Amino acid sequence: MAGLVLSMTIAVVVSVPLASSAVEPELVLLLRGMALIKAAIALAALALSLWRLGRPVSGRVALGYLSGVWSLAGATVLIWQLSFIPAAAIIFHVGMFGLLALAWREGRSDSLRSKA
């Protein structure tokens, strides 16, 4: 949880919000709505990662799950702050696909070991 708070704090510190006069109100509403959707995805990923980490797991896999959730949380904060939006979107999606790939590969390696 400390890493999650740290990633969100770093995102707040490095964010440079767009000037409010330069952004259309409709765009702000759209981006904040997208940030809320991304926050829901990040919370679901956190819950699933905590559930997975409740069972024995290697340190590498645990670090993969944690860094994925941290990147989702930090990117969501950046999008909410309307700062570095293209980079935040890339970070969010890389983290999300990284979590999915990790869960997929971890499941495959477990089933391969049980067959041997």
Sequence and secondary structure as in RCSB ss.txt:
>XXXX:A:sequence
MAGLVLSMTIAVVVSVPLASSAVEPELVLLLRGMALIKAAIALAALALSLWRLGRPVSGRVALGYLSGVWSLAGA
TVLIWQLSFIPAAAIIFHVGMFGLLALAWREGRSDSLRSKA
>XXXX:A:secstr
 HHHHHHHHHHHHH     GGGS HHHHHHHHHHHHHHHHHHHHHHHHHHHHTTS   HHHHHHHHHHHHHHHHH
HHHHHTT SHHHHHHHHHHHHHHHHHHHHHHHHHHHHHHH 
